[in-house]
Amino acid sequence: MRKLTYFIACSIDGFIGDESGDAAFMIPLVDEEFLAYLKTEYPETLPTHGRRPLGIDDLPNKKFDTVVQGRASYDLALKEGVTSPYAHLREYVASRTLTESPDPNVEIVSDDLVGKVRELKAEEGELGIYLCGGSRIAGELFDEIDELVVKTYPITLGTGMPMFGSGFSVTGFVLDDFRTFENGIFVRTYSRKR
């Protein structure tokens, strides 16, 4: 069974962006040490159009071969004219309003997202599924998430888009790894307590 991993950046107080989901203010906090970590450990989480300038377009996928993201996350790429932001992965975009994919590499999932993710998890293979966000899709897929990789940036927002757009539910996770960086970013990896 393949894992669904919610790999997400957030503020100290648990927000993944402002009320609209914009998290561009986190990008300047990424320094060479943290970027080297991403390139080494999670190269496939860097968008294709960002991998090329970094000279890592030919790096093999280490953890994921598939990405699932919501329409709002996908729209960020579309606004930049990028129709396949993760061309090095199989791409699925959950949307009830986008009726046709603007790119042959991107499959639109308009209904039964949970069923589609269960189908992807049941596939053979060692690489997992990267849940790219955002809040609503993470809330909808909450019960399917096997692993959380939370990149916490040294900022607070006070209000904004939470990590999970879902109702109250106490769910246990186990801390598997904790890594700190000189710039104040820390990364926690959790697995779901079963």
C-alpha positions in Angstrom: 0.0 0.0 0.0 1.5 3.4 -1.0 1.5 6.3 1.4 -0.3 9.6 1.0 2.0 12.3 2.5 0.8 15.8 3.3 4.0 17.8 2.7 3.2 21.3 3.7 4.8 24.6 4.8 3.2 26.5 7.7 3.7 29.3 10.2 4.5 28.6 13.8 0.8 29.1 14.6 -0.2 26.5 12.0 -1.4 28.5 9.0 -0.4 27.5 5.5 -1.1 31.0 4.0 -3.2 34.1 4.5 -7.0 33.9 4.3 -6.8 33.5 0.5 -4.1 30.8 0.7 -1.3 32.9 -0.5 2.0 31.9 1.1 4.5 33.8 -1.1 5.8 35.5 2.0 7.4 32.2 3.1 9.6 31.9 0.0 12.2 34.5 1.0 12.8 32.5 4.2 14.3 29.6 2.2 18.1 29.8 2.3 20.8 27.6 0.8 20.9 25.1 3.7 17.2 24.5 3.5 17.1 24.4 -0.3 19.9 21.9 -0.2 17.8 19.7 2.1 14.8 19.9 -0.2 17.0 19.1 -3.2 18.5 16.1 -1.4 15.5 14.7 0.4 12.4 15.9 -1.5 13.5 17.0 -5.0 10.1 16.1 -6.5 8.3 18.5 -4.3 9.9 21.4 -6.2 7.8 22.4 -9.2 9.2 21.6 -12.6 9.6 25.2 -13.6 11.6 25.8 -10.4 13.8 22.7 -10.8 15.2 23.8 -14.2 16.8 27.0 -12.9 18.2 25.1 -9.9 19.9 22.6 -12.2 18.0 19.6 -10.7 15.6 18.8 -13.5 17.3 15.4 -14.0 17.2 14.3 -10.4 15.2 11.1 -9.9 12.1 11.2 -7.7 13.0 9.9 -4.3 9.7 9.7 -2.3 6.8 10.4 -4.7 5.7 9.6 -8.2 2.3 11.2 -8.0 0.9 14.6 -6.8 -2.6 15.4 -5.8 -3.5 19.1 -5.3 -6.6 21.3 -5.0 -7.8 23.8 -7.5 -6.6 26.8 -5.5 -3.1 25.4 -5.4 -3.2 24.6 -9.1 -4.5 28.1 -9.9 -1.2 29.6 -8.5 0.7 27.8 -11.3 -2.0 28.7 -14.0 -1.7 32.4 -13.1 2.0 32.1 -14.1 1.1 30.3 -17.3 2.3 26.9 -16.1 -0.3 24.2 -16.9 1.8 21.3 -15.6 3.6 22.4 -12.5 4.8 18.9 -11.5 5.5 17.5 -15.0 8.0 15.1 -13.4 5.1 13.4 -11.5 1.6 12.1 -12.4 -0.6 15.0 -11.6 -4.1 15.0 -10.3 -6.1 18.2 -9.5 -9.3 18.0 -7.4 -11.8 20.5 -8.8 -15.6 20.6 -9.2 -15.4 23.7 -11.3 -12.6 23.0 -13.7 -14.3 20.8 -16.3 -11.4 20.2 -18.8 -7.7 19.9 -18.1 -5.5 22.6 -19.7 -2.7 20.0 -20.0 -2.5 16.4 -21.1 -0.3 15.6 -18.0 -2.9 16.8 -15.6 -6.0 14.7 -14.8 -9.0 16.5 -13.2 -10.8 14.6 -10.4 -14.2 16.2 -10.2 -15.9 13.6 -7.9 -15.1 10.9 -5.5 -11.6 12.2 -4.6 -11.3 9.8 -1.7 -12.0 6.9 -4.0 -9.4 8.1 -6.5 -6.8 8.5 -3.7 -7.6 5.0 -2.4 -7.1 3.7 -5.9 -3.7 5.4 -6.2 -2.7 4.1 -2.8 -3.6 0.6 -3.8 -1.2 0.7 -6.8 2.0 -1.3 -6.8 5.2 0.7 -6.3 7.6 2.0 -3.7 7.1 5.7 -4.2 4.2 7.5 -2.6 1.7 10.2 -3.3 2.4 13.9 -2.5 -0.6 15.8 -1.2 0.4 19.3 -2.2 -2.6 21.2 -0.7 -4.4 23.1 0.2 -6.5 23.3 3.3 -9.9 22.0 1.9 -8.4 19.1 0.0 -6.3 18.1 3.1 -9.5 18.2 5.2 -11.4 16.1 2.7 -8.6 13.5 2.5 -7.7 13.7 6.2 -8.6 10.0 6.9 -6.4 8.9 4.0 -3.3 10.8 5.1 -0.6 8.4 6.3 2.2 10.8 6.9 2.7 14.5 7.6 5.8 16.4 6.7 5.4 19.8 8.3 7.9 22.5 7.3 7.4 25.2 10.0 8.7 28.7 9.1 9.8 31.1 11.9 6.8 33.5 11.5 3.3 33.9 12.9 0.3 35.0 11.0 -2.4 35.3 13.7 -5.0 34.2 11.2 -5.1 32.6 7.8 -5.7 29.3 6.1 -5.4 26.4 8.5 -3.5 23.2 7.6 -6.8 21.3 7.5 -10.1 22.8 6.4 -12.2 20.3 8.3 -14.2 19.9 11.5 -12.9 19.1 14.9 -11.3 15.6 15.2 -8.6 14.5 17.6 -6.3 12.2 15.7 -3.0 10.8 17.0 0.3 10.9 15.0 3.7 9.6 16.0 6.8 11.9 15.6 9.3 10.0 13.3 11.8 12.7 12.6 12.7 16.3 13.6 15.2 18.5 11.8 16.2 22.1 12.5 17.9 24.6 10.3 20.0 27.7 11.1 17.4 30.0 9.5 14.8 28.9 12.1 12.9 26.5 9.9 12.2 23.1 11.3 10.7 20.0 9.7 8.7 17.4 11.6 7.7 14.1 10.1 4.8 12.2 11.6 3.1 8.9 10.8 -0.5 8.3 11.6 -1.0 6.3 14.8 -2.9 3.1 13.7 
